[in-house]
Amino acid sequence: MQSPVHPQVKAFAGLIKRWGKLRLGVLILAAMLALLVLAHYTYAALFAVVVDWPMLKSQLLLTLLASPVVILIIFYLALHLDAAMLYLKDSAHQERLLNQNMQDSIRQLNFEIEERKKAFQAKRRAVDELRKEISERKKTQQELEEQSLLIRSIVDSSPDLFYYRDENGHLASCNKMFEIIMGKSAQELIGHHPAELYNEDSAQAAILTEYQEAAEHTELTLDVEFVKPDGQLLWFEMRKVPFYDGQGRYIGLLGFGRDITSRKLAEQALEKAYQDKGKFIATLSHELRTPLNGIVGLSRRLLDSTLRPEQHSWANTIFSSAETLGNIFNDIIDLDKIDRQDLDIVYQSIHIQNFLNDIANFAELICQQKGLHFVMTTDGELDTYLKLDATRLRQVLWNLLNNAVKFTAQGQITLDCTLNIVSAGQAELLFRVQDTGIGIASAEQERIFDMYYKSTDGRRLSIVGSGIGLSVSRALVEAMAGRVSLHSEPGQGSCFSVSLPTERVAAPSDHTIACPELTILLIEDVPLNAEIAIALLEQRGHAVIHAETGEDAIALLETEDDIDLVLLDMQLPDMSGDQIARYMRSESHLQAIPIVVLSANVRKAEEQLIDVQVDGALAKPINTNKLDQMLARLFSPSALKLQQPNPVKPTNSDNQVLDVATLQDYLQSLGPDAMKRSAQLFAQLLPGYINKMIEAAVQQHQDDFKESAHKLKGAAASVGLLWVQRQAKKFEQEPALWSGLERQLVDYHLTAEQHLAALHEFIEAHS
């Protein structure tokens, strides 16, 4: 067994050999001295005593003297002992170890030879793979360069501009067209922010400044106007697309611009043509309706006069032709409104049986002129009121009946009306217009409602009429949430069906309040307003004295002794209404006469007369219920207590054509004949008012323009033309914008005439 001392001796001998006797002896001596000092300091620290320096010095001196001898002895013994033991061990096993080492060396050499062979083969394979990969990479790189060059060539040759901005807004790439538009080369653009290259108001900046903070990360398409240095105007459709990396992080902005100048010019030309067409239609209607209204009016008067049968037939032909021409004008105007999506549908409470009777009278007239028989059949409870646009529905039915008569040589025309009750208050109105005419081929039935339709077989070429009636009729029916359909067979006639949703409504009620006979001074400068007011008052048994100016009114007040009431218009040619009211209240003999103000704006009139005692105010047009209540309150309060009127609430819709409540009120009070005369008088006055407004607009005379608008407002209100009244009120109150005002007035005149035609139809329907 090997002694356990041998490893320590061997290790110590190795340390002596490595360090040397002197160096290791010095280190050991230094270590002993250090341990001695450390022991003294440790002892002093543990027992809290002072280091005994004399003792320490004596011990250190003793150690210095004795230690070298001891160390040398130990070195000598360790070295000799280690050498003896090594000699014995090595000599016993030297041969065996030598043999073992030789065998290990041989095995190691063989292993290394095999590994080197494998490494050499792997190296050769790796070199071959590397050569192949290098070849493929070169080929791929060449293909990518070719594709990149092709893409770059395509981008640069594109007529559309392209640019790319990084996440900081700097230009990173662009094509040739972008360089041309920007006026700089790619080297000057790339790496710069647009603000560094162009001013904010420059034409080039307009291409880029649309895509800033607010729309940075959103996709956007818009049209941008660009003015070239030579003054040429270009339009670009700019499309901005945000660019993101694989992690969804915003890294840039792609911009594409397409030259749409030709499209913009075409749109502008189309818009101008569209405006010219509207102006032409408005001007044509304005110029032709004045003589046409004269023809209609005079022929109507001729028909009302005593004529020989032959003369009556001639006059009736003139009247029917003028009415037909007027319907064609309506179709043209409605066509323009459909194009502008400005078609108004105005619903009213209509007695359907009376409405059908009017349609039947018209149909019988046009059928008699061609020798056809007319038949009307009905189904359902038609003695009721329905919510309908009577004007538009009448226009549709007239178109269908006219077409039926046109294309029917012999036989009969049938109008069938069916009212189906869907639910409580809701109903469906179904009309069928059937003829025994030439019919329509199935191939043409799909196009019969197209604009300017003409038959391909030539049968209808001479009788196509305006060519727009059916198209307009379909648009009107669809605007009323209905539908129109056709069933026809050639040689057996045609049947047009119109289905409209509607609802049942209650008939209007009327209340009359008794009042003693009075002598009333009416101060009103608009003749139509005065005529209607006088008719209303005289119908109630009152005597009316009319004054058109403030000067005439004051003269009558001073000379007439039996005036019971003054109806005072607030705006007169020579003075205002509040001046007359103040004058009356300042004269002792006139202070007792009640004053009732007439004004289209009652609140404004009351504000003007806040410090003047007046007895009431009536809004124009005069509501008969309110007039009766006012007279009863002033002169018959006991009768007023016995009545509980339920006036019709006025509509607040800006698109309402007629003031139905006022018209029904006037019709019940004055009768249809008086309303017809009032409508005819308005038709005569309307061109004069419009011409004065146009003349004032041309000369830019604000006061004359507002005065004419005020008179037209009052006149329109008196006959229930609600929309015409409100537009005139806007002309009167709002500051006039002279630019384009003439065209606006022409359109206004055109619309007013259409509404006047609707007024005539309304009166006829309630006659």
MIVO-731946 format. One line per 2 residues: for each residue x, z, y of C-alpha. Coordinates in pm, whole numbers, plus 50000, padded with zeros to 5 digits. Example, Ala and Ser with C-alpha at 12.3 -4.5 7.8 and 13.67 -1.06 7.14 Angstrom:
BEGIN
51230 50780 49550 ~ 51367 50714 49894;
***
This chain:
BEGIN
50000 50000 50000 ~ 50120 49910 50345;
50193 50209 50576 ~ 49954 50244 50875;
50258 50316 51091 ~ 50390 49970 51039;
50148 49790 51273 ~ 50221 50029 51563;
50596 50008 51505 ~ 50575 49632 51480;
50368 49611 51797 ~ 50609 49848 51980;
50913 49653 51860 ~ 50749 49332 51972;
50686 49484 52312 ~ 51055 49589 52342;
51167 49240 52249 ~ 50927 49081 52494;
51001 49302 52793 ~ 51358 49408 52720;
51489 49757 52677 ~ 51575 49816 53041;
51255 49681 53189 ~ 51030 49849 52935;
51228 50174 52966 ~ 51187 50172 53342;
50814 50107 53303 ~ 50776 50391 53055;
50977 50626 53281 ~ 50765 50525 53581;
50452 50583 53377 ~ 50572 50930 53272;
50651 51022 53631 ~ 50313 50894 53745;
50136 51091 53473 ~ 50323 51403 53576;
50222 51361 53940 ~ 49866 51281 53837;
49851 51592 53621 ~ 49964 51814 53908;
49707 51657 54144 ~ 49434 51685 53886;
49516 52049 53826 ~ 49516 52122 54202;
49182 51943 54243 ~ 49016 52117 53951;
49129 52467 54045 ~ 49127 52415 54422;
49490 52512 54471 ~ 49770 52357 54667;
50014 52132 54485 ~ 50333 52322 54399;
50581 52077 54534 ~ 50900 52260 54432;
50780 52282 54071 ~ 50673 51917 54084;
51010 51813 54214 ~ 51198 52013 53949;
50981 51864 53672 ~ 51031 51514 53808;
51409 51570 53821 ~ 51409 51703 53468;
51207 51407 53348 ~ 51445 51163 53517;
51740 51324 53342 ~ 51597 51368 52993;
51368 51070 52954 ~ 51631 50788 52941;
51802 50944 52637 ~ 51471 50995 52457;
51356 50645 52538 ~ 51676 50487 52412;
51653 50678 52087 ~ 51293 50571 52038;
51380 50209 52113 ~ 51662 50214 51864;
51456 50366 51584 ~ 51160 50134 51643;
51375 49823 51642 ~ 51568 49908 51334;
51259 50023 51146 ~ 51070 49707 51233;
51363 49487 51140 ~ 51397 49652 50800;
51032 49626 50721 ~ 51015 49262 50827;
51314 49172 50624 ~ 51161 49323 50313;
50824 49159 50363 ~ 50949 48818 50461;
51201 48794 50186 ~ 50930 48873 49921;
50680 48615 50037 ~ 50887 48352 50217;
50887 48106 49934 ~ 50513 48143 49859;
50421 48105 50224 ~ 50642 47806 50259;
50470 47632 49968 ~ 50125 47720 50100;
50213 47587 50445 ~ 50336 47265 50297;
50007 47214 50106 ~ 49799 47295 50412;
50002 47053 50617 ~ 49947 46778 50362;
49566 46838 50354 ~ 49553 46849 50733;
49747 46527 50757 ~ 49513 46354 50514;
49206 46481 50708 ~ 49347 46363 51038;
49423 46023 50890 ~ 49058 45986 50776;
48922 46109 51110 ~ 49140 45866 51299;
49012 45582 51083 ~ 48650 45682 51157;
48728 45723 51528 ~ 48888 45383 51537;
48584 45222 51374 ~ 48346 45410 51610;
48556 45300 51902 ~ 48531 44940 51796;
48150 44971 51762 ~ 48127 45143 52104;
48332 44870 52264 ~ 48104 44606 52113;
47788 44790 52237 ~ 47943 44834 52579;
48027 44467 52603 ~ 47671 44379 52501;
47519 44625 52753 ~ 47745 44493 53029;
47635 44138 52947 ~ 47264 44237 52953;
47304 44431 53278 ~ 47472 44135 53440;
47190 43910 53322 ~ 46922 44159 53443;
47097 44203 53776 ~ 47114 43828 53821;
46743 43795 53739 ~ 46658 44077 53982;
46866 43914 54253 ~ 46689 43585 54191;
46346 43754 54196 ~ 46439 43950 54507;
46556 43631 54673 ~ 46235 43455 54568;
46016 43741 54695 ~ 46212 43755 55018;
46174 43379 55059 ~ 45800 43406 54997;
45765 43694 55243 ~ 45974 43519 55507;
45790 43189 55465 ~ 45447 43359 55483;
45247 43293 55802 ~ 45137 43657 55788;
45360 43923 55940 ~ 45485 44216 55734;
45673 44535 55815 ~ 45758 44867 55656;
45808 45197 55839 ~ 45962 45501 55675;
45817 45851 55677 ~ 45973 45915 56020;
45814 45607 56171 ~ 46133 45399 56190;
46121 45033 56097 ~ 46285 44983 55757;
46199 44625 55667 ~ 46015 44320 55802;
45975 43945 55751 ~ 46053 43643 55971;
45704 43622 56120 ~ 45729 43983 56230;
46064 43906 56395 ~ 45907 43609 56577;
45609 43813 56699 ~ 45826 44108 56799;
46078 43882 56975 ~ 46377 44054 56808;
46586 43999 56497 ~ 46572 44225 56193;
46910 44376 56284 ~ 46768 44481 56621;
46448 44621 56470 ~ 46550 44801 56150;
46640 45165 56194 ~ 46461 45203 56529;
46133 45361 56629 ~ 45896 45122 56812;
45902 45350 57116 ~ 46276 45286 57140;
46225 44910 57150 ~ 45905 44847 57349;
45703 44998 57629 ~ 45360 45137 57550;
45187 44862 57750 ~ 45386 44574 57598;
45218 44311 57385 ~ 45448 44385 57090;
45365 44755 57095 ~ 44999 44666 57045;
45085 44554 56690 ~ 45222 44899 56601;
45066 45162 56825 ~ 44733 45151 56649;
44885 45339 56355 ~ 44999 45671 56492;
44936 46035 56419 ~ 44558 46029 56390;
44556 45756 56126 ~ 44905 45802 55980;
44808 45861 55618 ~ 44482 45666 55600;
44418 45306 55510 ~ 44298 45110 55811;
44206 44752 55900 ~ 44138 44635 56255;
44175 44338 56486 ~ 44457 44347 56742;
44486 44124 57046 ~ 44837 43987 57113;
44946 43792 57421 ~ 45259 43582 57378;
45512 43557 57663 ~ 45384 43207 57743;
45035 43345 57793 ~ 44888 43224 57464;
44635 43466 57318 ~ 44657 43546 56948;
44448 43772 56729 ~ 44583 43950 56421;
44393 44130 56151 ~ 44624 44427 56096;
44603 44618 55771 ~ 44787 44947 55736;
44846 45097 55390 ~ 45023 45434 55337;
45303 45429 55077 ~ 45364 45719 54835;
45629 45798 54574 ~ 45570 45898 54210;
45504 46259 54310 ~ 45241 46160 54565;
45462 46233 54863 ~ 45412 46013 55170;
45728 45806 55221 ~ 45629 45526 55451;
45378 45280 55593 ~ 45320 44917 55494;
45176 44693 55763 ~ 45030 44346 55713;
44905 44116 55986 ~ 44709 43793 55945;
44659 43544 56226 ~ 44282 43522 56280;
44292 43348 56616 ~ 44090 43050 56494;
43829 43282 56344 ~ 43807 43483 56665;
43769 43169 56873 ~ 43497 43051 56637;
43321 43388 56663 ~ 43340 43375 57042;
43211 43020 57044 ~ 42930 43125 56810;
42847 43425 57029 ~ 42839 43202 57337;
42619 42953 57155 ~ 42398 43241 57045;
42370 43365 57404 ~ 42308 43012 57530;
42036 42971 57271 ~ 41869 43294 57380;
41900 43192 57745 ~ 41757 42852 57665;
41463 43003 57477 ~ 41397 43250 57757;
41424 42982 58026 ~ 41213 42735 57829;
40939 42988 57772 ~ 40958 43103 58133;
40930 42747 58264 ~ 40662 42627 58021;
40438 42930 58003 ~ 40342 42916 58371;
40179 42570 58345 ~ 40052 42659 57997;
39881 42971 58130 ~ 39722 42751 58395;
39597 42512 58129 ~ 39456 42797 57919;
39295 42967 58217 ~ 39139 42654 58363;
39020 42526 58027 ~ 38864 42868 57959;
38684 42848 58293 ~ 38568 42496 58211;
38431 42615 57880 ~ 38241 42892 58060;
38090 42639 58301 ~ 37802 42397 58245;
37938 42082 58083 ~ 37801 41786 57895;
37862 41804 57519 ~ 38133 41540 57542;
38305 41722 57829 ~ 38275 42053 57647;
38442 41895 57344 ~ 38726 41764 57562;
38772 42103 57730 ~ 38763 42278 57394;
39032 42040 57262 ~ 39249 42115 57567;
39200 42488 57518 ~ 39276 42477 57143;
39585 42260 57201 ~ 39713 42500 57467;
39649 42799 57241 ~ 39832 42624 56956;
40123 42547 57188 ~ 40126 42910 57291;
40140 43013 56925 ~ 40438 42782 56876;
40607 42953 57172 ~ 40536 43287 57007;
40696 43164 56684 ~ 41005 43047 56872;
41032 43376 57058 ~ 40979 43578 56741;
41241 43367 56568 ~ 41490 43458 56840;
41394 43825 56810 ~ 41439 43812 56434;
41785 43666 56483 ~ 41868 43949 56725;
41697 44207 56501 ~ 41487 44306 56799;
41140 44254 56654 ~ 40897 44525 56764;
40609 44641 56546 ~ 40344 44831 56744;
40076 45004 56538 ~ 39728 45067 56679;
39397 45197 56559 ~ 39208 44878 56464;
38851 44837 56342 ~ 38922 44607 56051;
38574 44450 56033 ~ 38583 44352 56402;
38936 44223 56354 ~ 38823 44003 56065;
38531 43872 56268 ~ 38773 43756 56537;
38990 43585 56277 ~ 38683 43422 56126;
38572 43288 56465 ~ 38913 43130 56515;
38919 42988 56162 ~ 38569 42840 56195;
38671 42672 56521 ~ 38980 42499 56379;
38796 42410 56055 ~ 38509 42252 56247;
38751 42036 56440 ~ 38867 41882 56109;
38533 41883 55930 ~ 38627 42157 55683;
38413 42439 55556 ~ 38532 42795 55614;
38442 43087 55389 ~ 38539 43452 55434;
38490 43705 55155 ~ 38556 44078 55173;
38584 44365 54929 ~ 38606 44734 55005;
38487 44961 55284 ~ 38583 44755 55590;
38373 44943 55846 ~ 38666 45168 55922;
38971 45201 56145 ~ 39317 45121 56010;
39667 45167 56146 ~ 39790 44809 56202;
39983 44588 56440 ~ 39688 44365 56521;
39894 44118 56725 ~ 40149 44054 56453;
39892 44047 56173 ~ 39676 43807 56374;
39980 43585 56427 ~ 40050 43579 56053;
39693 43496 55959 ~ 39665 43231 56230;
39982 43067 56099 ~ 39853 43067 55743;
39509 42937 55846 ~ 39661 42668 56068;
39884 42552 55782 ~ 39588 42553 55544;
39387 42334 55782 ~ 39686 42104 55845;
39740 42022 55481 ~ 39375 42001 55377;
39198 41669 55429 ~ 38862 41775 55283;
38706 42073 55117 ~ 38716 42432 55237;
38943 42709 55362 ~ 38888 43057 55218;
38998 43386 55370 ~ 38961 43681 55135;
39026 44039 55247 ~ 39038 44336 55012;
39092 44700 55113 ~ 39219 44918 54830;
39226 45295 54881 ~ 39551 45422 54729;
39515 45792 54811 ~ 39366 46018 55073;
39425 45833 55400 ~ 39659 45574 55242;
39540 45222 55170 ~ 39656 44870 55091;
39522 44567 55274 ~ 39534 44237 55084;
39468 43896 55245 ~ 39448 43567 55060;
39430 43234 55243 ~ 39335 42956 55003;
39288 42586 55070 ~ 39191 42275 54873;
39473 42064 55014 ~ 39763 41871 54869;
39939 42175 54724 ~ 40310 42240 54691;
40539 42137 54408 ~ 40692 42421 54209;
41044 42304 54296 ~ 40965 42343 54666;
40778 42674 54652 ~ 41105 42868 54664;
41198 42691 54990 ~ 40858 42687 55158;
40948 42994 55365 ~ 41284 42853 55472;
41344 42761 55834 ~ 41241 42406 55935;
41106 42329 55591 ~ 41003 41970 55521;
40869 41829 55198 ~ 41112 41605 55009;
40836 41365 54908 ~ 40751 41282 55269;
40391 41393 55249 ~ 40431 41650 55526;
40674 41473 55757 ~ 40412 41383 56011;
40241 41721 56014 ~ 40519 41977 55986;
40431 42137 56319 ~ 40696 42373 56456;
40860 42410 56115 ~ 40912 42784 56164;
40563 42937 56124 ~ 40595 43042 55760;
40947 43175 55807 ~ 40837 43384 56105;
40526 43498 55919 ~ 40732 43624 55626;
40966 43809 55865 ~ 40667 43969 56042;
40508 44078 55714 ~ 40834 44228 55589;
40880 44406 55922 ~ 40540 44568 55860;
40668 44684 55515 ~ 40450 44425 55340;
40511 44123 55125 ~ 40390 43763 55119;
40366 43539 54812 ~ 40253 43189 54722;
40072 43029 54433 ~ 40016 42655 54442;
39969 42350 54224 ~ 40008 41993 54353;
39672 41832 54422 ~ 39478 42158 54374;
39560 42347 54690 ~ 39762 42656 54779;
39699 43029 54804 ~ 39909 43252 55029;
39876 43627 54966 ~ 39972 43898 55214;
39985 44263 55110 ~ 40027 44536 55374;
40045 44914 55339 ~ 39825 45095 55590;
39637 45417 55648 ~ 39290 45510 55764;
39259 45665 56111 ~ 38973 45812 56310;
38787 45626 56582 ~ 38857 45741 56940;
38604 45968 57111 ~ 38474 45953 57470;
38348 46214 57714 ~ 38168 46153 58041;
38115 46411 58316 ~ 37838 46368 58575;
37925 46375 58946 ~ 37725 46314 59267;
37763 45984 59453 ~ 38057 45993 59694;
38216 45783 59966 ~ 38579 45748 59871;
38867 45610 60075 ~ 39108 45436 59837;
39455 45384 59987 ~ 39633 45139 59752;
39850 44837 59833 ~ 39856 44671 59488;
39545 44448 59460 ~ 39514 44480 59083;
39536 44860 59095 ~ 39280 44862 59373;
39042 44633 59184 ~ 39045 44847 58872;
39009 45172 59065 ~ 38722 45029 59270;
38550 44906 58952 ~ 38584 45249 58790;
38451 45430 59094 ~ 38166 45189 59165;
38062 45203 58800 ~ 38013 45576 58854;
37793 45509 59156 ~ 38048 45584 59428;
38100 45383 59746 ~ 38461 45277 59797;
38642 45191 60120 ~ 38975 45020 60054;
39285 45038 60276 ~ 39603 44851 60182;
39836 45007 60441 ~ 39891 45348 60592;
39797 45221 60936 ~ 39461 45090 60807;
39400 45420 60628 ~ 39458 45628 60942;
39231 45393 61138 ~ 38953 45431 60878;
38996 45809 60874 ~ 38947 45815 61249;
38645 45583 61252 ~ 38455 45668 60932;
38260 45992 60941 ~ 38119 46012 60589;
38438 46004 60378 ~ 38410 46259 60097;
38743 46200 59919 ~ 39077 46028 59976;
39259 45872 59682 ~ 39610 45835 59817;
39886 45615 59677 ~ 40227 45769 59744;
40412 45445 59820 ~ 40276 45203 60079;
40435 44909 60263 ~ 40449 45072 60606;
40467 45445 60532 ~ 40473 45696 60248;
40176 45885 60110 ~ 40308 46225 60217;
40303 46106 60584 ~ 39930 46033 60558;
39868 46365 60381 ~ 40059 46556 60650;
39869 46370 60919 ~ 39533 46463 60763;
39629 46828 60730 ~ 39748 46836 61090;
39411 46708 61225 ~ 39136 46966 61233;
38855 46716 61171 ~ 39031 46580 60860;
39153 46903 60704 ~ 38839 46955 60496;
38859 46616 60321 ~ 38999 46655 59970;
39312 46454 59891 ~ 39390 46334 59540;
39731 46173 59500 ~ 39777 45858 59291;
40127 45815 59155 ~ 40307 45685 58851;
40528 45994 58874 ~ 40297 46288 58935;
40574 46548 58922 ~ 40777 46369 59186;
40470 46334 59406 ~ 40395 46706 59373;
40754 46786 59471 ~ 40724 46569 59782;
40397 46743 59879 ~ 40500 47096 59784;
40440 47217 60139 ~ 40123 47010 60191;
39785 47116 60062 ~ 39646 46852 59827;
39357 46893 59588 ~ 39491 46715 59284;
39701 46434 59141 ~ 39620 46152 58902;
39877 45950 58715 ~ 39861 45574 58730;
39712 45400 58544 ~ 39405 45611 58605;
39263 45777 58296 ~ 38884 45780 58321;
38850 46119 58152 ~ 39093 46274 58396;
38923 46096 58686 ~ 38584 46232 58580;
38727 46579 58535 ~ 38895 46564 58877;
38574 46451 59052 ~ 38368 46707 58865;
38613 46986 58950 ~ 38598 46899 59320;
38229 46811 59357 ~ 38042 46928 59046;
38217 47228 58888 ~ 37902 47336 58703;
37887 47006 58515 ~ 38251 47041 58425;
38186 47370 58251 ~ 37931 47205 58024;
38186 46951 57895 ~ 38481 47005 57665;
38664 46675 57673 ~ 38914 46582 57408;
39134 46323 57577 ~ 39350 46090 57377;
39713 46196 57380 ~ 39935 45928 57530;
40218 45790 57326 ~ 40578 45855 57417;
40727 45565 57227 ~ 40948 45343 57439;
40859 45050 57214 ~ 40481 45087 57261;
40345 44759 57399 ~ 40000 44871 57512;
39862 45198 57640 ~ 39587 45199 57380;
39425 45518 57501 ~ 39394 45391 57859;
39270 45049 57746 ~ 39006 45200 57519;
38909 45425 57805 ~ 38874 45131 58045;
38691 44917 57789 ~ 38436 45188 57732;
38401 45257 58105 ~ 38426 44909 58261;
38347 44681 57972 ~ 38545 44386 57832;
38449 44140 58108 ~ 38600 44355 58380;
38913 44407 58173 ~ 38943 44032 58114;
38925 43973 58489 ~ 39190 44238 58546;
39417 44083 58284 ~ 39370 43738 58440;
39451 43878 58783 ~ 39768 44038 58646;
39865 43707 58486 ~ 39832 43546 58830;
40029 43819 59005 ~ 40307 43852 58745;
40505 43534 58837 ~ 40501 43633 59204;
40635 43981 59134 ~ 40906 43844 58904;
41006 43575 59152 ~ 41036 43833 59431;
41252 44054 59208 ~ 41473 43758 59112;
41504 43656 59478 ~ 41597 44014 59574;
41847 44026 59288 ~ 42011 43701 59398;
42037 43828 59755 ~ 42120 44181 59631;
41853 44343 59847 ~ 41807 44685 59689;
41498 44792 59888 ~ 41307 44467 59833;
41392 44476 59465 ~ 41270 44834 59420;
40953 44765 59622 ~ 40861 44467 59403;
40939 44668 59091 ~ 40716 44949 59217;
40425 44712 59272 ~ 40473 44552 58932;
40488 44898 58773 ~ 40154 44995 58922;
39992 44664 58833 ~ 40112 44681 58472;
39994 45039 58439 ~ 39648 44941 58560;
39597 44698 58274 ~ 39758 44915 58007;
40084 44721 57966 ~ 40283 45032 57883;
40621 44874 57804 ~ 40606 44646 58109;
40524 44947 58323 ~ 40813 45155 58190;
41065 44875 58232 ~ 40947 44821 58589;
40987 45195 58646 ~ 41348 45170 58526;
41407 44880 58763 ~ 41263 45091 59044;
41448 45416 58977 ~ 41783 45316 58827;
42064 45162 59037 ~ 42053 44785 59013;
42343 44617 58833 ~ 42335 44274 58995;
42560 44113 58736 ~ 42340 43954 58470;
42022 44088 58629 ~ 41866 43743 58669;
41888 43678 58296 ~ 41749 44023 58231;
41454 43953 58458 ~ 41387 43620 58285;
41381 43799 57948 ~ 41163 44068 58100;
40918 43804 58225 ~ 40914 43642 57885;
40840 43971 57711 ~ 40579 44064 57970;
40394 43740 57899 ~ 40403 43816 57528;
40261 44160 57594 ~ 40000 44003 57821;
39897 43779 57532 ~ 39872 44092 57317;
39654 44249 57587 ~ 39418 43948 57580;
39399 43977 57202 ~ 39330 44349 57226;
39049 44294 57473 ~ 38902 44015 57261;
38922 44234 56953 ~ 38723 44508 57128;
38472 44282 57303;
***
